Amino acid sequence: MSKAGKILGIAVSVAFIFLGFYVLFGARFSYLTKQIRVIFAIFLFLYGAWKLTRYVLKNPNKDEE
């Protein structure tokens, strides 16, 4: 996998985690109830962490050929 692919994979995973924070604390989603925002934010946190963990375990510091 290319270096750009590695960086993009990590960036997307981190973006999901930050999106979870944005949904939880952002004013844009104030029309949703607190329970719905928490549930959706937890889903985004877990999905981002799962993607990041899976990516790191699948591609541990392999040298490019």
VENVENFEN-V745994 format. One record per backbone hydrogen bond with DSSP energy under -0.5 kcal/mol. CO is the residue of the C=O (numbers start at 1). NH is the residue of the N-H. Records with the same first field share a line. If there is no record, write none. Layout:
# VENVENFEN-V745994
CO: NH + NH
This chain:
# VENVENFEN-V745994
2: 6
3: 7
4: 8
5: 9
6: 10
7: 11
8: 12
9: 13
10: 14
11: 15
12: 16
13: 17
14: 18
15: 19
16: 20
17: 21
18: 22
19: 23
20: 24
21: 25
22: 26
26: 29
27: 30
29: 32
33: 37
34: 38
35: 39
36: 40
37: 41
38: 42
39: 43
40: 44
41: 45
42: 46
43: 47
44: 48
45: 49
46: 50
47: 51
48: 52
49: 53
50: 54
51: 55
52: 56
53: 57
54: 58
55: 59
59: 61
